[in-house]
Amino acid sequence: MLELSAVNDDQIEVLLSDLLEQYGYDFTGYSKASLKRRINRLYSLDKSLSFAEFRYKVNNDPIYFKRFVEQITVNVTEMFRDPEFFKTLREEVLPQLGTYPFIRIWLAGCSTGEEAYSISIVLKELNLLHKSLIYATDLNPTVLEKAAQGMFALAQMKQYSENYIAAGGKQDFSSYYSANYSLAKFDDELKKKIIFSTHNLVSDHSFNEFQLILCRNVLIYFDRDLQNKVLELFNDSLDELGYLALGTKETIEFSDIHKQYKRLPGNKIWRKQR
């Protein structure tokens, strides 16, 4: 049996160029090492006969293209991930925004939706959900379909419940969902204030003015130029005195926008100054 050779750097450039030309998906600013690892994993999983065949399928088979995007975008998430972060949202950020007549929140790179439902629960407990709207966006339409269903594995609820309590939650976490065989279905009330839609951080523009933007653990997969570009997009989309929240390994310190922001102690949350 012939051993499959890995996809090399030149071939990856060819694929990235195809994606941009054919679908308008610009992955050229993504971390090359991470992309190469993911593409090669898929290439070996699907046992393509040759790179030419692999490339042909990505370009001409819409179902395979969907699979390709699913495999090379990163979808690691859980409810109330980093409980300390959610505690700060609950105790400091959202009460400040509670004085506004209406709160618009953008969750960029929402993946399968766990974070969106977590935010919705905190808003409900602070009695702010009725005057809030969460725009949860992702590049990958497949994960958005899953997110819109509001159903997660029942086996994960013990962990999510522990995260919720560590994040300052006081209710019985199981009151937010009903068990449906092996799945937990979250209440429609939490979902009706979330709009799930596709948005490409690389090529799409600002689409609203927000009081809070969350984009956690997405920028780490981008190179420095692309990080700068995305941070400019967030800056253009954020109201004065609005909050920007990033992942634990991410920062705005290197970017041109950092002078306009003040960081909250102990968290990767910055507030835009007047």
N, C-alpha and C positions, 0 to 999 in steps of 0.2 A: 504493500500500500504506500503510495506516495505521501510523504510528509508535506503538509501545507506550509508554504513559506509565509512569513508574516508580511503584512502590508508595510511598505517602507515610507520614509518621509516624503519622497517625491509623489508617491501614489496618494498619500493623504492630502497633499496640496491639490492634486487633481480632483479628488472627491470634494474638498471644500469649495473649490471653484465651481464644480457642478451644482452643488447645493445652492450656491448664491445665484447662479445663472438660471437654474431650473425652477427653484422654489422660493428664492428671495431670503433664504436662511443664511445668515452670515455667522459662521463659526470661526472666522479667521482670527479673531482676537481671543479665542479660548486657549487655555493652557495646553500647549502642544503635547506635553508628556501625558496628561490626563486623557486627551482625545485619542492619542495613539493607542493607549492601553485599552480604552473602551472599544475602539474600532477593531482592534486585533482580537479582542475577546469575542465579539460578534462574528467576525470572519471565521474564527476557528470553531465556534459553536455551530454555525450554519454550514460548515464544511463546503464552502464555495469551491468550485473546481479551479477557478483562476480569478485573479483580480479583475480581469475584463468582465467575467460573468457577474461578479459581485457588484461592480460599478454599473453594469447594465440594469441589474435588478433595482438598485437604489434609484436610478434615473427613470425607470419605465414601469415599475410595479408599485402602484400607490399603496398597497397593503404592506409591501416590504419596506417602502420608504417610511411609513408610519412606525414600523418596528425599529428601523434604523434610528430615527429621532428619539424614540423611547429609550433605546439602549445607550445612546451617547449623551443624553441629558441626565443630570443627576437628580434622583428623587429619593432622598433620605429624609424622613421627617417623622415626628411623633407629636402627640398632643401635649401641650405645656412643656415642650422641650426647653431645657434650661429654666427650671422653675423660678430661680432668682430674677431672671429677666421678666417673667410674667408678674412676679410680685411687684417689681418696680412699675410696670405698666398699671397694675391695679391700684397701687398706693400713691404714685406720684404723677404719672403721665395722664392717664384717663380722667382723674378728678379735675386736673387743670383744664382739660378739653371739655369737661362737663359744663363749663360756663358758656360754651358756644351754643347758638341756637340749633346748629346742625353739625355733625362730625363726619367728615369724609376720611376714610382710611384706605390706603393702597397697600396691599400685600403682594409684592412682586416676587415671582418665583414660588407660587403657592403649592406646587406639586399636587399631591392627592388630597389636600384640603384640611389636614389635621390642625394646622396653625390657625386657619380661618375660623374653624368651629371653636377653637380655644378662645380666640379673641371675642367671638360672639357670646360665649358663656360669661366671660368677665364683664362685658358691656351689660349683659342682662342683670348680673348680680349688682352692678353699680346703678341700675335703673337708667341706663343710657342707650339701650339697644333700640328703643322706639325712635330715637332721633339720630341714628347712626346709619351709615352705609359702608360696607366693606367691599372694595373692588379687589377681587382675588384673581391675579393673572398669572399665566404661564405660557411658555413657548409651545408646550407639548399638549395638543388637543386630547390625547388619550388620557392623560392624568386628570385633565379637567372634567372629562366625562365621569370618571370615578369620584372626583371631589363633589360633583353636583349631586351624587346619589346619597352622600352623607352616611355611608355604611363602612364600618371598619371591623376588623377581626375581633370577635368577642374575647379571644385569648389575650389581646393587648390591653383590655380594660383595667386589669389589676395595676399594670405599670402606669397607665394614664391617670388612674385614680390617685396613685401615690404622687405623681407629678403635680396633679391638681391641688392636692392638700399642701404639698411643699410650696406651691405658688400662692398660698393664702386662701384657697377655696374652703368655704365653710359648709357647703350643702352636701347632701349625699350625691356623689357623682353619678350614681346609677339612675338618678331621677331625670337625667338629660337624654337617656336613650332607652329604647326597648330592645330586648333580645329577640333575634330573628334567626333561629337555627344557630349557625356558627358566626353570625354577624350581629353587630350592635348598630341599630339604626337611630341616628340622632334626630331630635325633634325638629319638625318643620319650622317651628317658630325661630330656631337658631339660623336656619337656612334662608329664611325669606329676606334677611337683611344683607345677604351676600350675593354679589354678582360675579359669577365665574366667567372669564373670557380670555381669549388668546391675546397676548401682547408680547412682542419681540423687543427686549430691552436694547438690542443692538441697533435695530433699524426703525422702530416705531417712535412716534413723538409723544410728548406729554398730552394727556387727554382730560385733565381736570385739575382743580386746585385742592390740595389735601392738607389736613391738619396733622396727619401721622402717616409716615411711609415706613414700611418694614420690608427689608430685603436681607434675609439672614442666611448666610452660608451659600450665596450665589456668586458674589464677586471673587471669592477665592479661586474660582475656576477660570477667571478672565486674566488677560495680561494687563499691565499697568495702564496702557493707553485706553483700553476698553473700560477699565475701572473708572478712569477719569471721565470718559464720555457718559457713562451711566450715572455717575455722581452729579454731573452737570444736569442731566435729565431730571434727577430727583430734586435738585435745587430749584430748577424751573417749575417743578410741580408742587413745591411745598410753600404753604402760606408763611408769612412772617410769624415768628413764635411757634411754628409747627415743629414736630419732632421727627427725627430720622433715626431708625434703629437698624443696626447691622449685626452680623454674626460675631462670635467670640474672637475669631482670628482676623477680623476685618477692621479697617479704619478709614477715616477721611483725612488723616493728618498730612498725607503726602500731596493732597489735591489742592487745586486752586480755590475750592469753595471753603476750605477749613476755617479761614479767618472770619467767616460769617456765622460760625457756630460755636456753641459752648457745650462742653461734654458734661453729662450728669455723672456724679461720682460713682465709680465702681461698675458702670455698665457701658456697653457700646451703644449708647443713646445720646444723640446730640440735639440741642435745641437751637433753632435758627433765630438769630438776634435781629432786632429792628435795624 
